[in-house]
Amino acid sequence: MLVVDGKGHVLGRLASVVAKRLLEGERVTIVNAEEVLITGKKPSILASYQAWFQTRNLANPRKGPFHHRRPDDLVRLTVRGMLPKHQEKGRKAYRLLRVYVGVPPEFQGKELARLPEAEAEKLGRTRFIKVGELSRLLGARF
């Protein structure tokens, strides 16, 4: 079982590494999901997520689709997008994933893994937004 600390990791890179591990059959847990980073300019990231939130059923907008705002759900959905979710192996892999905001009591005191290929320091960029901050701007309360 791999327990990854999301702090300082880039969302897409983290999701791709985790998706590959899940497809290999490894159980993966991501903690501190609110500290995962999305690189880019804050206004453009916010605008793209707000546009995604505007998608609705034209016949009856109350029927959905309903989009998640919480940071753990946003990270989970990003990983899901990198799995073959319509195949049995993708569904099995998705069930092996757990994502948490903060560090749950059962993982406190345990060693949390870092994925060097997904860390933001490797990029050298200064423009980014944390998933937790994005969630708050989208209206999440966590």
Backbone as a printed PyTorch tensor [residue, N CA C, xyz], in Angstrom:
tensor([[[  0.8450,  -1.1780,   0.0000],
         [  0.0000,   0.0000,   0.0000],
         [  0.8870,   1.2370,   0.0000]],

        [[  0.5830,   2.1590,  -0.8940],
         [  1.3470,   3.3890,  -1.0370],
         [  0.5280,   4.5480,  -0.4890]],

        [[  1.1020,   5.3020,   0.4520],
         [  0.4500,   6.4860,   1.0090],
         [  1.2560,   7.6910,   0.5520]],

        [[  0.6490,   8.5320,  -0.2930],
         [  1.3400,   9.6660,  -0.9070],
         [  0.8900,  10.9570,  -0.2420]],

        [[  1.8590,  11.7950,   0.1160],
         [  1.5620,  13.1340,   0.6190],
         [  1.4220,  14.0450,  -0.5950]],

        [[  0.2430,  14.6280,  -0.7820],
         [ -0.0210,  15.4440,  -1.9580],
         [  0.6210,  16.8120,  -1.9300]],

        [[  1.1620,  17.2230,  -0.7980],
         [  1.7170,  18.5660,  -0.6660],
         [  2.8970,  18.7630,  -1.6180]],

        [[  2.8050,  19.7950,  -2.4520],
         [  3.8950,  20.1350,  -3.3550],
         [  3.9290,  19.3440,  -4.6490]],

        [[  2.9290,  18.5040,  -4.9050],
         [  2.8770,  17.7430,  -6.1490],
         [  1.9650,  18.4430,  -7.1550]],

        [[  2.2870,  18.3040,  -8.4330],
         [  1.4670,  18.8620,  -9.5070],
         [  0.3440,  17.8720,  -9.7980]],

        [[ -0.8760,  18.3730,  -9.9280],
         [ -2.0630,  17.5220, -10.0240],
         [ -1.9860,  16.5070, -11.1610]],

        [[ -1.7370,  16.9430, -12.3730],
         [ -1.7320,  16.0290, -13.5130],
         [ -0.6310,  14.9960, -13.4410]],

        [[  0.5470,  15.4210, -13.0270],
         [  1.6740,  14.4940, -12.9210],
         [  1.4360,  13.4700, -11.8130]],

        [[  0.9060,  13.9420, -10.6970],
         [  0.5770,  13.0370,  -9.5940],
         [ -0.4770,  12.0270, -10.0340]],

        [[ -1.4970,  12.5100, -10.7280],
         [ -2.5840,  11.6290, -11.1620],
         [ -2.0900,  10.5680, -12.1380]],

        [[ -1.1860,  10.9330, -13.0420],
         [ -0.7120,   9.9470, -14.0150],
         [  0.1460,   8.8720, -13.3520]],

        [[  0.9860,   9.2610, -12.3970],
         [  1.8130,   8.2760, -11.6920],
         [  0.9360,   7.3550, -10.8520]],

        [[ -0.0410,   7.9410, -10.1580],
         [ -0.9430,   7.1480,  -9.3190],
         [ -1.7860,   6.2100, -10.1800]],

        [[ -2.2630,   6.6830, -11.3330],
         [ -3.0760,   5.8370, -12.2150],
         [ -2.2880,   4.6180, -12.6800]],

        [[ -1.0270,   4.8180, -12.9980],
         [ -0.2010,   3.6870, -13.4280],
         [ -0.0210,   2.6820, -12.2950]],

        [[  0.1940,   3.1720, -11.0820],
         [  0.3390,   2.2710,  -9.9300],
         [ -0.9630,   1.5180,  -9.6630]],

        [[ -2.0970,   2.1990,  -9.8160],
         [ -3.3930,   1.5460,  -9.5960],
         [ -3.6230,   0.4350, -10.6110]],

        [[ -3.2560,   0.6790, -11.8640],
         [ -3.4350,  -0.3400, -12.9010],
         [ -2.5410,  -1.5540, -12.6560]],

        [[ -1.4480,  -1.3590, -11.9290],
         [ -0.5800,  -2.4800, -11.5660],
         [ -1.1420,  -3.2690, -10.3890]],

        [[ -2.2520,  -2.7830,  -9.7990],
         [ -2.9030,  -3.5000,  -8.7140],
         [ -2.5130,  -3.0290,  -7.3280]],

        [[ -1.7760,  -1.9390,  -7.2430],
         [ -1.3380,  -1.4240,  -5.9480],
         [ -2.4160,  -0.5190,  -5.3510]],

        [[ -2.6510,  -0.6330,  -4.0620],
         [ -3.6060,   0.2260,  -3.3570],
         [ -2.8960,   1.5420,  -3.0490]],

        [[ -3.5020,   2.6790,  -3.4580],
         [ -2.8720,   3.9930,  -3.2940],
         [ -3.7980,   4.9070,  -2.5000]],

        [[ -3.2240,   5.6150,  -1.5340],
         [ -3.9460,   6.6020,  -0.7380],
         [ -3.2250,   7.9360,  -0.8730]],

        [[ -3.9720,   8.9770,  -1.1930],
         [ -3.4110,  10.3240,  -1.2860],
         [ -3.9600,  11.1300,  -0.1140]],

        [[ -3.0680,  11.7020,   0.6900],
         [ -3.4780,  12.5580,   1.8010],
         [ -3.0590,  13.9940,   1.4860]],

        [[ -3.6150,  14.9540,   2.1960],
         [ -3.3760,  16.3810,   1.9520],
         [ -3.7490,  16.7700,   0.5250]],

        [[ -4.9270,  16.3670,   0.0880],
         [ -5.3710,  16.6670,  -1.2740],
         [ -5.5250,  18.1650,  -1.5050]],

        [[ -5.7790,  18.9290,  -0.4560],
         [ -5.9580,  20.3720,  -0.6140],
         [ -4.6400,  21.0860,  -0.9050]],

        [[ -3.5060,  20.4030,  -0.7130],
         [ -2.1900,  20.9990,  -0.9390],
         [ -1.6150,  20.6590,  -2.3140]],

        [[ -2.3330,  19.8920,  -3.1210],
         [ -1.8770,  19.5630,  -4.4710],
         [ -1.9600,  20.8290,  -5.3170]],

        [[ -1.0090,  20.9980,  -6.2420],
         [ -0.9020,  22.2250,  -7.0220],
         [ -1.3920,  22.0340,  -8.4520]],

        [[ -1.9690,  23.0960,  -9.0070],
         [ -2.2950,  23.1580, -10.4310],
         [ -1.4730,  24.3060, -10.9890]],

        [[ -0.6340,  24.0410, -11.9870],
         [  0.2270,  25.0890, -12.5210],
         [ -0.5240,  25.9230, -13.5420]],

        [[ -0.1600,  27.1910, -13.6000],
         [ -0.7720,  28.1170, -14.5470],
         [ -1.2060,  29.3880, -13.8520]],

        [[ -1.7840,  30.2790, -14.6280],
         [ -2.2610,  31.5420, -14.0710],
         [ -3.5870,  31.3130, -13.3550]],

        [[ -3.6950,  31.8950, -12.1790],
         [ -4.8760,  31.6960, -11.3420],
         [ -6.1770,  32.0770, -12.0520]],

        [[ -6.2610,  33.2430, -12.7380],
         [ -7.5330,  33.5910, -13.3950],
         [ -7.9340,  32.6180, -14.5050]],

        [[ -6.9550,  32.1310, -15.2680],
         [ -7.3020,  31.2180, -16.3620],
         [ -7.7290,  29.8480, -15.8360]],

        [[ -7.0910,  29.3780, -14.7690],
         [ -7.4900,  28.0990, -14.1650],
         [ -8.9030,  28.2100, -13.6120]],

        [[ -9.1660,  29.3040, -12.9050],
         [-10.4910,  29.5220, -12.3300],
         [-11.5500,  29.6260, -13.4220]],

        [[-11.2310,  30.3150, -14.5170],
         [-12.1880,  30.4700, -15.6190],
         [-12.5060,  29.1280, -16.2700]],

        [[-11.4910,  28.2710, -16.4440],
         [-11.7500,  26.9810, -17.0850],
         [-12.6040,  26.0840, -16.1930]],

        [[-12.3650,  26.1040, -14.8830],
         [-13.1890,  25.3050, -13.9780],
         [-14.6030,  25.8590, -13.8840]],

        [[-14.7580,  27.1910, -13.9120],
         [-16.0940,  27.7780, -13.8780],
         [-16.8620,  27.4430, -15.1510]],

        [[-16.1800,  27.4090, -16.2930],
         [-16.8360,  27.0130, -17.5400],
         [-17.2780,  25.5590, -17.4670]],

        [[-16.4610,  24.7180, -16.8490],
         [-16.8180,  23.3070, -16.6750],
         [-18.0520,  23.1800, -15.7870]],

        [[-18.1780,  24.0440, -14.7870],
         [-19.3270,  24.0170, -13.8870],
         [-20.6050,  24.4740, -14.5720]],

        [[-20.4960,  25.1910, -15.6780],
         [-21.6780,  25.6990, -16.3730],
         [-22.3610,  24.6320, -17.2270]],

        [[-21.6980,  23.5140, -17.4930],
         [-22.3050,  22.4840, -18.3340],
         [-23.4940,  21.8640, -17.6190]],

        [[-24.6220,  21.8770, -18.2850],
         [-25.8660,  21.3570, -17.7180],
         [-26.6660,  20.6650, -18.8120]],

        [[-27.6480,  19.9290, -18.3960],
         [-28.5880,  19.3030, -19.3070],
         [-29.5270,  20.3940, -19.8190]],

        [[-29.5870,  20.5950, -21.1270],
         [-30.4040,  21.6750, -21.6770],
         [-31.8960,  21.4390, -21.4520]],

        [[-32.3250,  20.1970, -21.4600],
         [-33.7480,  19.9100, -21.2810],
         [-34.1950,  20.2510, -19.8630]],

        [[-33.3990,  19.8520, -18.8840],
         [-33.7350,  20.1330, -17.4950],
         [-32.4320,  20.3150, -16.7140]],

        [[-32.0080,  21.5530, -16.4820],
         [-30.7200,  21.7880, -15.8230],
         [-30.6190,  21.1820, -14.4280]],

        [[-31.7450,  20.9110, -13.7800],
         [-31.6960,  20.3210, -12.4430],
         [-31.2920,  18.8530, -12.4660]],

        [[-31.2680,  18.2480, -13.6460],
         [-30.8960,  16.8360, -13.7470],
         [-29.3820,  16.6260, -13.7910]],

        [[-28.6230,  17.6980, -13.9400],
         [-27.1730,  17.5450, -13.8980],
         [-26.5380,  17.7550, -15.2470]],

        [[-25.3000,  17.4440, -15.4070],
         [-24.4050,  16.7600, -14.4810],
         [-24.0170,  17.6440, -13.3030]],

        [[-23.7760,  17.0130, -12.1830],
         [-23.4030,  17.7180, -10.9720],
         [-21.8990,  17.5690, -10.7740]],

        [[-21.2350,  18.6700, -10.5580],
         [-19.7780,  18.6730, -10.4740],
         [-19.3270,  18.7980,  -9.0200]],

        [[-18.2240,  18.1380,  -8.7250],
         [-17.6840,  18.1370,  -7.3690],
         [-16.8550,  19.3890,  -7.1330]],

        [[-16.9110,  19.8960,  -5.9080],
         [-16.1580,  21.0870,  -5.5470],
         [-15.0560,  20.7950,  -4.5230]],

        [[-15.1920,  19.7190,  -3.7760],
         [-14.2260,  19.4220,  -2.7180],
         [-12.8760,  19.0130,  -3.3130]],

        [[-11.7720,  19.3620,  -2.6430],
         [-10.4500,  19.0440,  -3.1840],
         [-10.2010,  17.5460,  -3.3440]],

        [[-10.6740,  16.7280,  -2.4030],
         [-10.4520,  15.2880,  -2.5370],
         [-11.1980,  14.7290,  -3.7440]],

        [[-12.3820,  15.2580,  -4.0150],
         [-13.1440,  14.8020,  -5.1790],
         [-12.5010,  15.2580,  -6.4890]],

        [[-11.9510,  16.4800,  -6.5130],
         [-11.2890,  16.9700,  -7.7230],
         [-10.0540,  16.1300,  -8.0470]],

        [[ -9.2850,  15.7750,  -7.0220],
         [ -8.1010,  14.9380,  -7.2420],
         [ -8.5260,  13.5430,  -7.6860]],

        [[ -9.5590,  12.9920,  -7.0460],
         [-10.0460,  11.6540,  -7.3980],
         [-10.5380,  11.6180,  -8.8510]],

        [[-11.2530,  12.6600,  -9.2800],
         [-11.7590,  12.7090, -10.6520],
         [-10.6340,  12.8610, -11.6720]],

        [[ -9.5690,  13.5660, -11.2960],
         [ -8.4320,  13.7050, -12.1990],
         [ -7.7630,  12.3540, -12.4250]],

        [[ -7.6120,  11.5770, -11.3600],
         [ -7.0350,  10.2330, -11.5010],
         [ -7.9720,   9.3570, -12.3190]],

        [[ -9.2680,   9.4820, -12.0900],
         [-10.2560,   8.6790, -12.8200],
         [-10.1850,   8.9490, -14.3170]],

        [[ -9.8960,  10.1890, -14.6900],
         [ -9.7780,  10.5290, -16.1020],
         [ -8.5960,   9.8630, -16.7800]],

        [[ -7.6440,   9.3800, -16.0000],
         [ -6.4640,   8.7270, -16.5630],
         [ -6.5490,   7.2110, -16.4780]],

        [[ -7.7010,   6.7060, -16.0910],
         [ -7.9310,   5.2610, -16.0350],
         [ -8.9390,   4.8570, -17.1110]],

        [[ -8.8350,   3.6340, -17.6330],
         [ -9.8450,   3.1520, -18.5860],
         [-11.1140,   2.7510, -17.8340]],

        [[-11.9140,   3.7420, -17.4390],
         [-13.0210,   3.5140, -16.5100],
         [-14.1560,   2.6790, -17.0780]],

        [[-14.2050,   2.4930, -18.3890],
         [-15.2710,   1.6840, -18.9760],
         [-14.8610,   0.2220, -19.1290]],

        [[-13.6470,  -0.1010, -18.7360],
         [-13.1800,  -1.4790, -18.7570],
         [-13.1060,  -1.9930, -17.3230]],

        [[-13.1660,  -3.2910, -17.1780],
         [-13.1570,  -3.8930, -15.8430],
         [-11.8750,  -3.5690, -15.0870]],

        [[-10.7250,  -3.5880, -15.7710],
         [ -9.4650,  -3.3090, -15.0730],
         [ -9.4150,  -1.8710, -14.5660]],

        [[-10.0280,  -0.9480, -15.2930],
         [-10.0700,   0.4390, -14.8490],
         [-10.9830,   0.6300, -13.6540]],

        [[-12.1140,  -0.0580, -13.6590],
         [-13.0320,   0.0390, -12.5170],
         [-12.4080,  -0.5730, -11.2640]],

        [[-11.7100,  -1.7030, -11.4350],
         [-11.0320,  -2.3310, -10.2970],
         [ -9.9330,  -1.4230,  -9.7560]],

        [[ -9.2000,  -0.8000, -10.6660],
         [ -8.1210,   0.0940, -10.2500],
         [ -8.6750,   1.3010,  -9.5070]],

        [[ -9.7930,   1.8430,  -9.9660],
         [-10.3820,   3.0310,  -9.3320],
         [-10.8460,   2.7310,  -7.9090]],

        [[-11.2710,   1.4880,  -7.6690],
         [-11.6970,   1.1010,  -6.3230],
         [-10.5260,   1.0360,  -5.3380]],

        [[ -9.3080,   0.9420,  -5.8550],
         [ -8.1270,   0.8630,  -4.9950],
         [ -7.6390,   2.2370,  -4.5420]],

        [[ -8.2660,   3.3070,  -5.0270],
         [ -7.8270,   4.6720,  -4.7330],
         [ -8.6080,   5.2630,  -3.5660]],

        [[ -7.8890,   5.9110,  -2.6480],
         [ -8.4940,   6.6710,  -1.5610],
         [ -7.8280,   8.0420,  -1.5390]],

        [[ -8.6390,   9.0990,  -1.3790],
         [ -8.1130,  10.4650,  -1.3270],
         [ -8.7180,  11.1560,  -0.1130]],

        [[ -7.8860,  11.8470,   0.6610],
         [ -8.3380,  12.5030,   1.8820],
         [ -7.8750,  13.9540,   1.9270]],

        [[ -8.7070,  14.8040,   2.5290],
         [ -8.3030,  16.1660,   2.8690],
         [ -7.6200,  16.0750,   4.2250]],

        [[ -6.4040,  16.5770,   4.3200],
         [ -5.6450,  16.4470,   5.5650],
         [ -5.0970,  15.0380,   5.7080]],

        [[ -4.6480,  14.7350,   6.9150],
         [ -4.1010,  13.4030,   7.1950],
         [ -5.0130,  12.7220,   8.2030]],

        [[ -5.6800,  11.6200,   7.8150],
         [ -6.5480,  10.9010,   8.7500],
         [ -5.7410,  10.2940,   9.9050]],

        [[ -6.4060,  10.0150,  11.0220],
         [ -5.6930,   9.4790,  12.2000],
         [ -4.9350,   8.1820,  11.9250]],

        [[ -5.4390,   7.3320,  11.0440],
         [ -4.7530,   6.0560,  10.8150],
         [ -3.4280,   6.2140,  10.0720]],

        [[ -3.1850,   7.3960,   9.4630],
         [ -1.9330,   7.6190,   8.7390],
         [ -1.0030,   8.5880,   9.4590]],

        [[ -1.4240,   9.1400,  10.5900],
         [ -0.5500,  10.0410,  11.3330],
         [  0.5650,   9.2360,  11.9770]],

        [[  1.7720,   9.7470,  11.8560],
         [  2.9230,   9.0480,  12.4000],
         [  3.5390,   8.0660,  11.4260]],

        [[  2.8530,   7.7420,  10.3380],
         [  3.4160,   6.8480,   9.3320],
         [  4.2050,   7.6690,   8.3140]],

        [[  5.1130,   6.9960,   7.6480],
         [  5.9170,   7.6770,   6.6370],
         [  5.0840,   7.8660,   5.3710]],

        [[  5.0350,   9.1110,   4.8860],
         [  4.2820,   9.4310,   3.6790],
         [  5.2460,   9.5190,   2.5050]],

        [[  4.8820,   8.8990,   1.4030],
         [  5.7570,   8.8460,   0.2370],
         [  5.7100,  10.1560,  -0.5410]],

        [[  6.8140,  10.4750,  -1.1880],
         [  6.9050,  11.6020,  -2.1090],
         [  7.2080,  11.0070,  -3.4830]],

        [[  6.6040,  11.5660,  -4.5100],
         [  6.8550,  11.1020,  -5.8680],
         [  7.6870,  12.1720,  -6.5790]],

        [[  9.0060,  11.9620,  -6.7050],
         [  9.8740,  13.0110,  -7.2500],
         [  9.5210,  13.4110,  -8.6830]],

        [[  8.9650,  12.4870,  -9.4640],
         [  8.6100,  12.8200, -10.8480],
         [  7.3750,  13.7070, -10.9350]],

        [[  6.6610,  13.8900,  -9.8160],
         [  5.4390,  14.6960,  -9.8210],
         [  5.5620,  15.9640,  -8.9790]],

        [[  6.7370,  16.2310,  -8.4210],
         [  6.8840,  17.3930,  -7.5550],
         [  6.9990,  18.6810,  -8.3570]],

        [[  6.4830,  19.7640,  -7.7920],
         [  6.4700,  21.0600,  -8.4640],
         [  7.8610,  21.6770,  -8.5240]],

        [[  8.7380,  21.3340,  -7.6010],
         [ 10.0930,  21.8790,  -7.6020],
         [ 10.8330,  21.5100,  -8.8780]],

        [[ 10.4850,  20.3920,  -9.4500],
         [ 11.1220,  19.9300, -10.6760],
         [ 10.8300,  20.8760, -11.8410]],

        [[  9.6480,  21.5080, -11.8280],
         [  9.2590,  22.3950, -12.9210],
         [  9.9370,  23.7550, -12.8420]],

        [[ 10.1230,  24.2670, -11.6290],
         [ 10.7140,  25.5830, -11.4700],
         [  9.7520,  26.7210, -11.7690]],

        [[  8.4660,  26.4370, -11.7980],
         [  7.4700,  27.4750, -12.0670],
         [  7.0160,  28.1090, -10.7640]],

        [[  6.6000,  29.3680, -10.8680],
         [  6.1220,  30.0620,  -9.6790],
         [  4.6230,  30.3010,  -9.7250]],

        [[  3.9990,  30.1300, -10.9010],
         [  2.5640,  30.3780, -11.0140],
         [  1.8010,  29.0770, -10.8260]],

        [[  1.0520,  29.0210,  -9.7530],
         [  0.2320,  27.8460,  -9.4870],
         [ -0.8500,  28.2330,  -8.5020]],

        [[ -1.8190,  27.3420,  -8.3540],
         [ -2.8880,  27.5120,  -7.3790],
         [ -3.0840,  26.1620,  -6.7010]],

        [[ -3.3450,  26.1930,  -5.4160],
         [ -3.5900,  24.9480,  -4.6900],
         [ -5.0220,  24.4940,  -4.9490]],

        [[ -5.2290,  23.1990,  -4.9480],
         [ -6.5620,  22.6460,  -5.1900],
         [ -7.5330,  23.1010,  -4.0970]],

        [[ -7.0560,  23.2280,  -2.8730],
         [ -7.9080,  23.7010,  -1.7820],
         [ -8.3810,  25.1270,  -2.0060]],

        [[ -7.4830,  25.9780,  -2.4940],
         [ -7.8530,  27.3670,  -2.7840],
         [ -8.8540,  27.4270,  -3.9370]],

        [[ -8.6170,  26.6240,  -4.9710],
         [ -9.5510,  26.5620,  -6.1010],
         [-10.9230,  26.0940,  -5.6300]],

        [[-10.9500,  25.1040,  -4.7670],
         [-12.2200,  24.5840,  -4.2550],
         [-12.9880,  25.6490,  -3.4900]],

        [[-12.2770,  26.4080,  -2.6770],
         [-12.9420,  27.4850,  -1.9340],
         [-13.5010,  28.5400,  -2.8800]],

        [[-12.7530,  28.8760,  -3.9400],
         [-13.2320,  29.8530,  -4.9190],
         [-14.4510,  29.3340,  -5.6830]],

        [[-14.5540,  28.0130,  -5.8160],
         [-15.7010,  27.4080,  -6.5020],
         [-16.8890,  27.2050,  -5.5630]],

        [[-16.6870,  27.4590,  -4.2680],
         [-17.7990,  27.3840,  -3.3280],
         [-17.7890,  26.1960,  -2.3970]],

        [[-16.6790,  25.4800,  -2.3120],
         [-16.6190,  24.3100,  -1.4310],
         [-16.4250,  24.7460,   0.0110]],

        [[-17.0040,  23.9690,   0.9110],
         [-16.7930,  24.1670,   2.3450],
         [-16.2590,  22.8570,   2.8980]],

        [[-15.0140,  22.8770,   3.2960],
         [-14.4060,  21.6600,   3.8230],
         [-13.5690,  21.9750,   5.0290]]])
